[in-house]
Amino acid sequence: MKFKTLSISDSETLIKEAKPLILDCRDLKDYKAGHLDDALHVHEGLKESLIKRGDKQRSLLIYCYYGHASEHLAEFFSDFGFKQVYSLEGGYSSWKEKHQAA
């Protein structure tokens, strides 16, 4: 595996310290209903642009609904040479649950 799965707290640290590019791979309707701050919605054009012109040294934090689809996308970007790729463990549902309880 060329990417790492990060817990919510480790992801929060990454966001604070490394300012990663945050990618939301849920469907557009759910993205519009709510997403992590500064997250970009993943679509084919964005994937193509990142592969061709993206900074492969910049950290990527990818999330989906529950943490499974984001692992596939994390592997995809790792295969294209991105060096620091992370998948959010538990996905947006876990993130939202933690932050609503706070």
CORWO-V635508 format. One record per backbone hydrogen bond with DSSP energy under -0.5 kcal/mol. NH is the residue of the N-H (numbers start at 1). CO is the residue of the C=O. E is the energy in kcal/mol with one decimal. If there is no record, write none. Layout:
<<NH/CO/E> <NH/CO/E>>
This chain:
<<4/85/-2.2> <6/4/-0.5> <6/87/-2.8> <11/7/-2.3> <12/8/-2.5> <13/9/-1.9> <14/10/-2.4> <15/11/-2.7> <16/12/-2.2> <17/13/-2.9> <18/14/-2.9> <19/14/-0.9> <19/15/-0.7> <21/59/-2.8> <22/20/-0.6> <23/21/-0.5> <23/61/-2.9> <24/40/-3.1> <25/23/-0.6> <25/63/-2.9> <31/27/-2.3> <32/28/-2.7> <33/29/-1.3> <34/30/-1.0> <34/31/-0.8> <39/36/-2.1> <40/22/-2.8> <42/24/-2.8> <47/43/-2.5> <48/44/-2.6> <49/45/-2.3> <50/46/-2.8> <51/47/-2.3> <52/48/-2.3> <53/49/-3.2> <54/50/-2.0> <56/54/-1.0> <58/55/-1.2> <60/84/-2.7> <61/21/-2.5> <62/60/-0.5> <62/86/-2.9> <63/23/-2.5> <71/68/-0.7> <72/68/-1.1> <73/69/-1.9> <74/70/-2.6> <75/71/-2.2> <76/72/-2.0> <77/73/-2.4> <78/74/-2.3> <79/75/-2.6> <80/76/-1.0> <81/78/-1.9> <82/77/-2.1> <83/56/-2.5> <85/83/-0.5> <86/60/-2.6> <87/4/-2.4> <88/62/-2.5> <89/6/-3.2> <89/87/-0.6> <90/66/-0.5> <91/88/-1.7> <92/64/-3.1> <93/65/-2.3> <94/90/-1.3> <95/91/-1.9> <96/92/-3.2> <97/93/-2.1> <98/94/-2.3> <99/95/-2.3> <100/96/-2.1> <101/97/-1.4> <102/98/-0.9>>
